[in-house]
Each structure stands twice: as structure tokens, then as C-alpha cells.
Amino acid sequence: MHVQVTPTRPSQIAALGGRKYSDKAYLDFCEANRDLRVERTTDGRVVGMPPAGLESDDRNAEVVKQLRNWSQKDGRGRVNGPTAQFFLPDGSALSPDAAWTSNERLKRASVEEKRRFPYLCPEFVIEVMSPPDQVSQARVKMERWVANGAQLAWLIDADRQTVYIYQPNRQVETRKGILKLAGKGPVKGFVLQLRTIWEGLK
């Protein structure tokens, strides 16, 4: 569950508050608080992101590995993990668990943006739920990715062996108990092998 946070000065945060952050103020805050995992809401408020547990992080690393391996062979784009963040058109700043962005879209970002938070949305996003996550909250984030320009987004609920598939102007698809999932659209040719993800650290 997200916990709202507000800094009292650049190097400190308090548990609650309502300050709204411009792009520059938010970047400065993140620079001053590198150990924090935060995102920004559409209205400019900073929210804290709890760290993933060991099993969730292992599952996430597997997703990033598979996507990066495919992307390096494919050559049409680049892959980022959960430490990257994007300024989205609706004013939010979000970090994906895994994302693929085409070289064409990356060219729109300046060198400085690429070194910090670019003003763009990846074409493909994967989010891996942690046990404390609520499906309703996770779905809101997926809908935000798609509303801001993602052409395909997968929400993985590994404990229930379920994947929710999001695309613009289409109903959410639910796939349960599958062992692999093929990408389409921007990541046609990518196939995510799910057996290891379902197994976790058992």
C-alpha cells in the first residue's frame, strides 16, 4: 500500500502532508533522498513506495532479465527496471517494474532527460504485484500507464498465477494458470516464460 510522504526540507520527509511538487522540485527532492522509493501523483503529491520482499524482487528480476534478453536480440528499443522513472503527460511520475521503450520514442528525450526522468511513456510496461499490494490499486496504476501512452501493459499476480492484460480502448483480459505469454503490438516476438515466476522461491 502506498504511504503519502512530504519532505520538511530536502533531506527529510514527514509521514503526512499535502505539498505539491513541480517537476524541478520533485527532481531536487529525489536527488536529496536517493534511498527513498517514491512516485508523484497527477496532482503533484509525493507518495512513498514500500520496498519489495525478497520473493517479489526475485520475480521482478526474472521479468526484467527475460525482457532485456529479448530486447537486446530484437534491437528496436531499450529496457528499464524499477529504479527508472518517467514524467507522464497527466503530471504523474511513475516507476515501472519493467518497461520497454522504442528507440524512436527515446529519441524524443534530451540527453539530460535520459539521465534523470524523461518526459515520455514506455510503449510496454510490466508490473509485478507484491503480496501486500491490493489489486484495485494496482489496476489504477495500469490504467494510468495506458492512458498516458503505453500500448500494452501486463499486471502479474504471481501468487494467483494470473496476468491482467491492458491495451488502449479494449477490455482488460485475464489469463490464469498459463506458462507463457506472448507479446504483441510494440513487443511482438517477446514471450514471457512464467513457470519460474509462478514458482517463486519455494
N, C-alpha and C positions, 0 to 999 in steps of 0.2 A: 504494500500500500504506500502511496506517495505521502510524504510529510512535507508540509509547506515550511519554507525557511526564509528568513530575511536577515541580511547582514546588518550589524550595528556599525561596523566600519569595515574596510576592505578585507581585513584578515580574520574577521569574526562573523559568526552567524548566531541568530537567536532562534528559538523554536517556532515562533509565530510572528506574523506581521503582514502588512499589506503594501509595501513599497512596490512600485512598478519600475522596471528596468528597461532603459533604451538599449539599443544594440551595443553601443560603446560601453555603457555602464555594466552591462551583463558580461561583456568580454573582460573588462577590468576585474569584475568580481571573480570570474572563473580563473583568471591568471593569479589572483591573490589567494585562491582557495583550491589549489590543484589536487588536493587529497579528497575533495568532495565530488560526489556524483550528483549533478543537478541538471534540470531542464528548465525551460521557460514556457509559461503558458501563453495563450493567444493574447491575453490582456497584460502581459509583461511581468507577471509574478514568477518568482523563483520557487521551484519545488525540489525537494531532496529525493534522491533515488537510493533506496537501500541496496547494499551490496548483495550480489547473488550468492547462494550457498554453493558448496563445493560441487554437488551433482549438477546443479543448473549451469554453473560455469563450464563444467566438462561437456555438457550437451551443447552449450553455445560455441565452445571452441571447435567441436566437431562440425557444426554447421558452417562456421567461418572457414575451416580448413577445406571442406568439400567445395564450397562456393569459390574460394580462391584458386584451388587447383584447376577447376573447370575454367575460370576466367583467364588464367594465365595461358591456357591452351587456346581458348577462344580468341583472345586478343582485342575484343571490341570495347572493353571497359575495365574498370578497376573495382576492387572490393574493399570495404571498410568494416571494422568491428565496432564494439560498443563504446570505445573511447572517442570515436569521431562524433561530431555534432553538426547539424545543418540548420541554418536560418531559413524557415519556410515562409511562403507568401502570406500566410494568415497571421504572421507575427510570432509564432511559437518557435522554439529552438529545441529540437529533439535529437536524441541519440538512438540509432537502431542497434539491435543485437548483431545483425549482419545486413549489409546492403551492397548492391551492385549499381554503379553509375556508368553510363556510356562515356566513351572518350569525347563524343560530340557534346554532350551536356557539360562535361568537365571543362571544356574549352571556354565556356561562358564565364567561369570564375577566374578572378585575378590570381596572380601568384600569392599575394598576401592573403586572400580569402582561403586558398587551398592550405595555407599554413595555419589557419585558425578555423573559422566556421564559414563555409561557403554559403552564398545565397542561392541555393538550389535544392531540389528534392531528388533523391535517387529514384531510378526507374523501378527498382526491385528491392523490397525490404522483407526481412525475416525477423520476427520477434519470437523469443523462446520464453515461455512462462516459467516463473519460479513458483514453488508451492504456495507462498503467501499471496501471490497475485490473484486478483479477482477477475474472472472472465469479462465481466461488464466493463471494468476499467481498461483492460487490455484491448477490448474491441473498440473502445472510443479512440485509443491511440492508433489502431489500424485504420479506422475510418479517416482519421486526420492525415495519415500518410497518403492515402488515396486521394483525398480531397485536395491535397497540395501538389499532386503531380505524379505520385507513384502509379505505375501501370499494372503492377502486380505486387501483392503483399501476402505473406503467409504467417499465420499465428499458430505456433506449435505448442500444444498442451501435451507434453510427453507423458505425464502421469496417467492421462486418459487415452493415450495413443490416438490423439485427434489433431487434425490440421484444419484450420479455417482459412479459406482462400478468398481474398478480396481483389476485386477489379472494378474500375470505374463503371458506373451505370449498370451494375449487374448484382444479382442476389449473391449473398455470401454462400460459398459452397462448404460443406462439411464432409471431410473424409476421415473415416475411422479404421484403425487396425491395418492400414496399408504399410507395406515395407519399402516402398519407394514412391517418389512424387516427381513428375516431370514438369519442368518449367515451360512457359510459353511466352509469347509476345517478346519482350526485350531479352529474356534469358532462355529462348528456345534452344534446346540442346542440353541444358543443365538438368541433371537428375539427382535429387537428394535421396541418398540411401538412409532409411530411417531405423533399421534394426538396432544399430549401436545407440541411437538416441533414445529409442524406447527402453532399451536395457538399462541405461544409466550406469550407476556404479554398483549394481547388485553383484 
